[in-house]
Amino acid sequence: MHLHSRLAALLCLPLASLWPVSAAANATTDSRPNIIVILADDIGWGDAGCYGATKVNTPNIDRLAREGRRFVNGHASAAVCTPTRYSMLTGQYGFRRDVVGVNRSVSNGAAPLTIPTDMVTAPGLLQKAGYHTGLVGKWHLGFGLTKPDYNKPLNPGPLEVGFDEFFGIPATNDRIPTVLVRDHEVVGLDPADPIAYTYDKKEAEALGLSSWAAGRNRIGWAKGGKAAWWDDTKLADIITREAVQFIERGKDRKFFLYYAPHNVHAPKIPGPRFAGASGLGARADMLLEFDDALGQLLQTLDRLQLADDTLIIYSSDNGAYETDENGHRPGGPFRGIKSTSWEGGTRVPFIVRWPARISPGVSEDLVSTLDIPATITAAASVALPENALPDSLNLLPALLGENGAPRREDLILQCGSGHLSVRSGPWKYIPDLDLVEGWKSRKKAPGAPARPGLFNVAADPGETKNLASENPAEIQRLAELLSRAKSTPATRPQTSAPAVAL
């Protein structure tokens, strides 16, 4: 059965297996779960023991997998961070929004807000359904309507697209400005030392700006704001502490936490407790630091007796940026790295734990970070408004073991340069192998023909054998599937008005 028909069947499923919505309900009468989405940064499919790693020790990720459903065919919706983060909040493929940083490349610290404030988002739906919503960690989706001025209130931003609270870093930990933001304000900024910055080299030279900030060179140029600079060695602990405190404050009400740590993104700077701990290198040290942070969240849920009734979804925004760390293979058996159209660019860990409702196990279903919005809103008993979360598949019926629950049959994937590929069953279709390396692809000569690639990833995870010439019918099917997805505004059937007032 095609994805559309299976999704249509899903829309006919009764909501009796879910829970009644009441924005006024309190934690003692509301049987809906708390929800935590953990989106790691640049962590690959093979970066944990539960995914086959033998040279790193990840007891907390492994615990999450042991107590939850571990997916072996999980994907980020893009091979780079900004479009994945956009899709994970909006349920919309990044290629549908014609904004640099979303349909190609990534945003920087100068980007305006990439999510329209009138767009339906998963956190916005949860907020209207009575959840207290918070984002702690990496944002990377812009502020304001034009280039943001970090000396003034940074709005619109996360609070205008569905979050009650925000604390974190504006873009990436290797980009200017190196400051933390709470809600709309830079934390600790001295008005007598304002932030000036740019991502234009000529402008930087004219203004006397420097790429040096918070102890090292970064992407972009700036001056000022020194009192607000973060300390790379303390960044993970600060973000983790904020996440723990958000859970503690929310223990008596339903909450949604989007926890987005910067680990293991470059620059590879672990905190002092983890420097050298892996014996493999600084990136692996940061991986251990992330695992410890995850453990702190799990321990907090245990201590507050919230674990059974909390739905956790853990994944990563794209694949790893390294293939080998002294024998540790972050991408597992898959070819390629972050930004590429190879499987290693988007194949990521994907684990779901909800002790009260979801049985532990391992699943080979095709799933994506794109599916998180529809899944968490379904868990909160939110019926979707028309045109909302247009490409997101609700995984909850399958997770709950319902007979006939729909599964995702195909998925469009975006590389760092914006080019698209398709996963469908065991197949991976790449329209032009000359563009497969994403950011590092060489420019093609005008008029040069495309070189299609077709790989059976189930049999050939390293994508070593191009089967395009042997399977013209499959090439045509997947090319048509991609064309339909690009030409239509949604890949899930749309419904009429929501079943509950939001």
Residue pairs with C-beta under 8 A, 6 or more apart in sequence:
1 9
1 409
2 409
3 393
3 406
3 408
3 409
3 410
3 491
4 491
4 492
4 493
6 406
6 407
6 409
7 393
7 406
7 492
7 493
8 493
9 404
9 406
10 394
10 397
10 405
10 406
11 493
11 495
13 397
13 402
15 381
15 383
15 499
17 397
17 400
17 402
18 378
18 379
18 381
18 396
19 30
19 31
19 32
19 380
19 381
20 381
21 32
21 129
21 130
21 380
21 381
21 382
21 500
22 30
22 130
23 128
23 129
23 130
24 130
25 130
25 254
26 252
26 253
27 251
27 252
27 253
27 254
30 130
30 254
31 309
32 254
32 379
32 380
32 381
33 254
33 309
33 310
33 311
33 354
33 356
33 357
33 379
33 380
34 250
34 254
34 255
34 256
34 257
34 306
34 309
34 310
34 311
35 126
35 131
35 255
35 256
35 257
35 310
35 311
35 312
35 313
35 376
35 379
35 380
36 247
36 256
36 257
36 259
36 297
36 310
36 311
36 312
36 313
37 88
37 256
37 257
37 258
37 259
37 312
37 313
37 372
37 376
38 259
38 260
38 261
38 294
38 297
38 312
38 313
38 314
38 315
39 84
39 85
39 88
39 258
39 259
39 260
39 315
39 316
39 317
39 369
40 261
40 263
40 264
40 290
40 314
40 315
40 316
40 317
40 349
41 81
41 138
41 172
41 260
41 261
41 262
41 263
41 264
41 265
41 316
41 317
42 81
42 264
42 265
42 266
42 316
42 317
42 318
42 319
42 320
42 321
42 338
43 263
43 264
43 287
43 290
43 316
43 320
43 330
43 348
43 349
44 316
44 319
44 320
44 330
44 331
44 332
44 344
44 347
44 348
44 349
45 51
45 74
45 319
45 320
45 330
45 331
45 332
45 334
45 344
45 347
45 348
45 349
46 52
46 53
46 320
46 328
46 329
46 330
46 331
46 332
46 333
46 334
47 53
47 56
47 58
47 264
47 287
47 320
47 330
47 349
48 56
48 58
48 61
48 62
48 65
48 291
48 349
49 56
49 57
49 58
49 59
49 61
49 62
50 58
50 61
50 62
50 65
50 66
50 70
50 351
51 70
51 72
51 332
51 349
52 332
53 328
53 329
55 278
55 280
55 284
55 325
55 326
55 327
55 328
56 278
56 280
56 284
56 287
56 288
56 328
57 288
57 291
58 287
58 288
58 291
59 291
59 295
60 291
60 292
60 294
60 295
60 298
61 291
61 294
61 314
61 349
61 351
63 295
63 298
64 294
64 298
64 312
64 314
64 351
64 353
65 351
66 360
67 353
67 355
67 360
68 312
68 351
68 352
68 353
68 354
68 358
68 360
69 351
69 352
69 353
69 358
69 359
69 360
69 361
69 362
69 363
69 399
70 349
70 350
70 351
70 361
70 362
70 363
71 350
71 351
71 352
71 362
71 363
71 364
71 365
71 367
72 362
72 363
72 364
73 347
73 363
73 364
73 365
73 366
73 367
74 315
74 347
74 348
74 349
74 350
74 367
74 368
74 369
75 346
75 347
75 348
75 350
75 366
75 367
75 368
75 369
75 411
75 413
75 423
76 84
76 315
76 316
76 317
76 318
76 319
76 346
76 348
76 368
76 369
77 83
77 84
77 87
77 88
77 93
77 94
77 346
77 368
77 369
77 370
77 411
77 412
77 413
77 414
78 84
78 87
78 94
78 318
78 346
78 413
78 414
78 415
78 416
79 318
79 319
79 338
79 339
79 340
79 341
79 345
79 346
79 413
79 414
79 415
79 416
79 438
80 105
80 106
80 317
80 318
80 338
80 339
80 414
80 415
80 416
80 438
80 439
81 106
81 138
81 140
81 172
81 317
81 318
82 94
82 101
82 102
82 105
82 106
82 107
82 114
82 140
82 141
83 94
83 95
83 101
83 102
83 103
83 106
83 414
84 94
84 317
84 318
84 369
85 138
85 140
85 141
85 260
85 317
86 92
86 94
86 97
86 102
86 114
86 115
86 141
87 93
87 94
87 369
87 370
87 391
88 122
88 369
88 370
88 372
88 373
89 115
89 121
89 122
89 123
89 141
89 161
89 162
89 258
89 373
90 115
90 119
90 120
90 121
90 122
90 373
90 389
91 122
91 370
91 373
91 374
91 388
91 389
91 390
91 391
91 392
92 389
92 390
92 391
92 392
93 370
93 391
93 412
93 414
93 485
93 491
94 102
94 103
94 414
95 103
95 412
95 414
95 418
95 420
95 486
96 103
96 390
96 391
96 489
97 103
97 114
99 114
100 107
101 107
101 108
101 111
101 114
101 142
102 114
103 414
103 418
104 416
104 417
104 418
105 416
105 417
105 418
105 439
106 140
106 172
106 416
107 114
107 140
107 141
107 142
107 171
108 171
108 175
108 176
108 199
108 219
108 220
109 148
109 170
109 171
109 175
109 176
109 177
109 197
109 199
109 220
110 147
110 148
110 197
110 198
110 199
110 220
111 141
111 142
111 143
111 147
111 148
111 171
112 142
112 143
112 144
112 145
112 146
112 147
112 148
113 141
113 142
113 143
113 144
113 145
113 156
113 157
113 160
113 161
114 141
114 142
115 121
115 141
115 161
117 156
117 160
117 161
119 161
120 384
120 385
120 387
120 388
120 389
121 161
121 162
121 373
122 162
122 372
122 373
122 374
122 376
122 377
122 389
123 133
123 135
123 161
123 162
123 163
123 256
123 258
124 161
124 162
125 162
125 377
125 380
125 382
125 384
125 388
125 502
126 133
126 162
126 256
126 376
126 377
126 380
126 382
127 133
127 162
127 163
127 164
127 256
128 502
129 377
129 380
129 381
129 382
129 500
129 502
130 254
131 254
131 255
131 256
131 380
132 164
132 165
132 250
132 253
132 254
132 255
132 256
133 162
133 163
133 164
133 165
133 255
133 256
133 257
133 258
134 163
134 164
134 165
134 166
134 167
134 246
134 250
134 255
134 256
134 257
134 258
135 158
135 163
135 165
135 166
135 167
135 168
135 257
135 258
135 260
136 165
136 166
136 167
136 168
136 239
136 242
136 243
136 246
136 257
136 258
136 259
136 260
137 168
137 169
137 239
137 243
137 258
137 259
137 260
137 261
137 262
138 168
138 169
138 171
138 172
138 173
138 260
138 261
138 262
138 265
139 157
139 158
139 166
139 168
139 169
139 170
139 171
139 181
139 260
140 170
140 171
140 172
141 158
142 148
142 157
143 154
143 155
143 156
143 157
143 170
144 154
144 155
144 156
144 157
145 156
148 154
148 170
150 170
150 177
150 179
150 186
150 189
150 195
150 197
150 225
151 186
151 189
151 191
151 194
151 195
153 184
153 185
154 170
154 181
154 184
154 185
154 186
155 184
157 166
157 181
157 184
158 166
159 165
159 166
159 183
159 184
163 258
165 183
165 246
166 181
166 182
166 183
167 180
167 181
167 182
167 183
167 239
167 242
168 180
168 181
168 239
168 242
168 260
169 179
169 180
169 181
169 230
169 235
169 262
170 177
170 179
170 181
172 219
172 262
172 265
173 232
173 235
173 262
173 265
173 266
173 267
174 218
174 219
174 265
174 266
174 267
175 218
175 219
175 220
176 197
176 199
176 211
176 213
176 218
176 219
176 220
176 221
176 222
177 186
177 195
177 197
177 213
177 220
177 222
177 225
178 213
178 214
178 218
178 229
178 230
179 186
179 187
179 188
179 189
179 195
179 225
179 228
179 229
179 230
180 186
180 187
180 188
180 228
180 230
180 238
181 187
186 195
186 225
186 228
187 228
188 227
188 228
189 195
189 225
189 227
189 228
190 225
190 226
190 227
190 228
193 224
193 225
193 226
193 227
194 224
194 225
195 222
195 223
195 224
195 225
195 228
196 207
196 209
196 222
196 223
196 224
197 209
197 220
197 221
197 222
197 223
198 204
198 207
198 209
198 220
198 221
198 222
199 219
199 220
199 221
201 221
203 209
203 221
204 210
204 211
204 221
207 221
207 223
208 223
209 221
209 222
209 223
210 221
210 222
210 223
211 217
211 218
211 219
211 220
211 221
211 222
212 218
213 222
213 229
214 229
214 230
214 231
214 232
215 229
215 231
215 232
216 232
216 267
230 238
232 267
232 269
233 269
233 270
233 271
233 272
234 271
235 262
235 271
236 261
236 262
236 263
236 270
236 271
236 286
236 289
236 290
236 293
237 271
239 261
239 262
239 293
240 261
240 293
240 296
240 297
243 257
243 259
243 293
243 297
244 296
244 297
244 300
246 255
246 257
247 255
247 257
247 297
247 300
247 301
247 304
247 306
248 300
248 304
250 257
251 304
251 306
254 380
256 376
256 380
259 297
261 290
261 293
263 286
263 287
263 289
263 290
263 293
264 283
264 286
264 287
264 290
264 320
266 321
268 281
268 282
268 283
268 285
268 286
269 282
269 286
270 277
270 282
270 285
270 286
270 288
270 289
271 289
273 289
273 292
274 285
274 286
274 288
274 289
274 292
275 282
275 285
276 285
277 285
277 288
278 284
278 285
278 287
278 288
279 326
280 325
280 326
280 327
280 328
281 325
281 326
283 322
283 325
283 330
284 325
284 328
294 314
298 307
301 307
301 310
307 355
308 355
308 356
309 356
310 354
311 352
311 353
311 354
311 357
311 358
311 376
311 379
312 351
312 352
312 353
312 354
313 350
313 351
313 352
313 372
313 375
313 376
314 349
314 350
314 351
314 352
314 353
315 348
315 349
315 350
315 351
315 369
315 372
316 348
316 349
317 348
317 369
318 338
318 339
318 345
318 346
318 348
319 330
319 331
319 334
319 336
319 337
319 338
319 340
319 344
319 345
319 346
319 347
319 348
320 330
320 331
320 337
320 338
320 344
321 337
321 338
322 330
322 337
323 329
323 330
323 331
323 337
323 344
331 337
331 344
331 347
332 344
332 347
332 461
333 461
333 462
334 342
334 343
334 344
334 347
334 461
334 462
334 463
335 342
335 343
335 344
335 461
335 462
335 463
335 464
336 342
336 343
336 344
336 345
336 436
336 463
337 344
337 345
338 345
338 416
338 438
339 345
339 415
339 416
339 417
339 437
339 438
339 439
339 440
340 415
340 416
340 436
340 437
340 438
340 440
341 413
341 415
341 419
341 421
341 430
341 435
341 436
341 437
341 438
342 436
342 463
343 428
343 457
343 461
343 463
345 413
345 415
345 416
345 438
346 413
348 369
350 367
350 369
352 358
352 395
352 399
354 379
354 399
357 399
357 400
358 399
358 400
359 401
363 398
365 395
365 398
365 407
365 408
366 407
366 408
366 409
366 410
366 411
366 423
367 395
367 408
368 393
368 408
368 411
370 391
370 392
370 393
370 411
371 392
371 393
371 394
371 395
371 408
372 392
373 389
373 392
374 384
374 389
374 392
374 393
374 394
374 395
374 492
375 392
375 393
375 394
375 395
375 396
375 399
377 384
377 389
378 394
378 396
379 396
381 500
382 498
382 500
382 502
383 495
383 498
383 499
383 500
384 495
384 498
385 497
385 498
385 502
386 494
386 495
386 496
386 497
387 489
387 490
387 494
389 492
390 489
390 490
390 491
390 492
390 494
391 490
391 491
391 492
392 492
393 406
393 408
393 492
394 406
397 405
397 406
398 405
398 406
398 407
409 424
409 425
410 422
410 423
410 424
410 425
410 481
411 422
411 423
411 424
412 420
412 421
412 422
412 482
412 485
412 491
413 420
413 421
413 422
413 423
414 420
415 421
415 435
415 436
415 438
416 438
416 439
417 435
417 438
417 439
417 441
419 431
419 432
419 435
419 438
420 431
420 482
420 486
421 428
421 429
421 430
421 431
422 428
422 429
422 478
422 481
422 482
423 457
424 477
424 478
424 481
426 456
426 457
426 458
426 459
427 454
427 455
427 456
427 457
427 474
427 478
428 453
428 454
428 455
428 456
428 457
428 463
429 452
429 453
429 454
429 474
429 475
429 478
429 479
429 482
430 436
430 452
430 453
430 454
430 455
431 450
431 452
431 453
431 479
431 482
432 444
432 450
432 451
432 452
432 453
433 451
433 452
433 453
433 466
434 441
434 442
434 444
434 448
434 450
434 451
435 441
435 444
436 453
452 468
452 475
452 479
453 463
453 466
453 468
454 466
454 467
454 468
454 471
454 474
454 475
454 478
455 463
455 465
455 466
455 467
456 465
456 467
457 463
468 475
485 491
